[in-house]
Amino acid sequence: MKEIKLGGKHGVGRVALVDNEDFKKVNKFKWYVRKDRKTSYAIRIKYANGKKTKISMHRFIMNTPRRLEVDHKDSNGLNNQKDNMRNCTHAQNMMNMNKEKMKGVTFKKSYNKYVYWCAQIFVNGHNKHLGLFPYTNEGKILAAKAYDSASREYFGEFANLNNN
């Protein structure tokens, strides 16, 4: 693993990680940090025919086709080692999105005022109900486990599981 120094106002003192075999081709360019809502990415600016184009380091390394995206398995946009990245569709990329709360678990109050944890998963444009669980810490964990099981089934290697 090698480090690429990054420039720009958000890049001071920051580096992107790349594999040794990619270092030479990547280090030919000056890279900057582009901040996103939840992470940062390394980009470079290319000028051609009077047009300015931004090129992401991860897309450059993975040679990503135009219709696909790059998923960073660890959600760190500056970790551009090949074993941390994979080309994928937008839907697959969203499956690995970090959530601060338990993924797939919501609070539910029924018509007769009973309170539950509800487990559900969004698959192919549809919300699938996975069950209701008691409104306790144990119930919340059971709901999260139900989501994790369904996530593994539907999303395979792109499943983003709860840490429980």
Phi, psi and omega in degrees: 000140177231161179250138174250122179288141183247146180250190180089169185294333179265356186259359183301120179077006182256155180224157171251144179263134178223161175289154180305318183291342179265347187303313185298313182288329182280322185287355177291340187248161174268125184249146181236166176262130170248117180277136175247179180303315187245349181208182177234153180229153174269129178226161171229159180255132178238132177250127177213130179053040179075007180251142178259126180233137176263131180242125179279139180299319183295322177290323178298314181292317185275355182050051187287127176298154185305322185279353182251169177237172175248128176261127172268113186303322182268007180064014176260105183293351178259358175266090186257036173278141187300328180287352177259355186236155174207141173286141184200172174279169178299318180299317178295322179296322179292334180294335182259017181285136179288140175234142179280331178265178178291125183290131177083005183241126178230161176276135182225135177239124183275172183299330180265020173072013171285147182247137182223164162262134181247128176258132179209160180219144181259115184227127177049044176080006181233142176273123180253125179282129182251350177139164175250143184227152182304147181279070176223170176299319179296320178297320179296319179294319177298319178297318179296321179293324176297318177298313182302317180298314179293323180297316177299318182295313186275325190251349178057233184293346179269002181298132175251104190267157174287155176262083180232000000 
